[in-house]
């Protein structure tokens, strides 16, 4: 399973670090992504990090402000969010990718319960 | 940028009936298409990937079809636990989700 933490209320321009703890599978074997969902809205992909951190990708909306990282020995994933904006307000999910698909991106078979980030003055 | 669409926005169905949900892509995504179910207050649950492969533990009343730009999720006989929002997602390019179809009780 995946368990997110670190969400909260912050002001525009501030920073926040989210964490995702993994258990029940070999964390170091899998690419993991962050996906967010604004209140009452649909799902938006945020970032992806490969199993060995060799490949990292971001959505245009967060490129240059967010940093994804992982610590395989600790089975954990992080998302450092800087220069937060009101439009970053959302529930943030970490999600494990389905193995063996052939697209540039991925489908996601295990999701955490999410952590809420609210950016408001 | 691949834009995903879903129709209808809301589908009203009686328990036991068949539900057919549609998903479109602005350009071909081959078969790189997934379907998710999301209930209020819960995280999404993967139902289908690679357009027609059921995820582990998903009942066989859920089936997916299509390729290229047009896809369908069919629920053969709707159960009470199936009332939810359904999202399609392409992963042919960077992941993008459709706006969702809400399946509610008729």
Interface residues (C-beta under 8 A of the other chain):
Chain A: X33 X35 X42 X43 X44 X45 X57 X59 X93 X98 X101 X102 X103 X104 X105 X106 X107 X108 X109 X111 X112 X113 X114
Chain B: X29 X30 X32 X34 X36 X42 X43 X44 X45 X46 X49 X50 X55 X56 X87 X89 X90 X91 X92 X93 X94 X95 X96 X97 X98 X99 X100
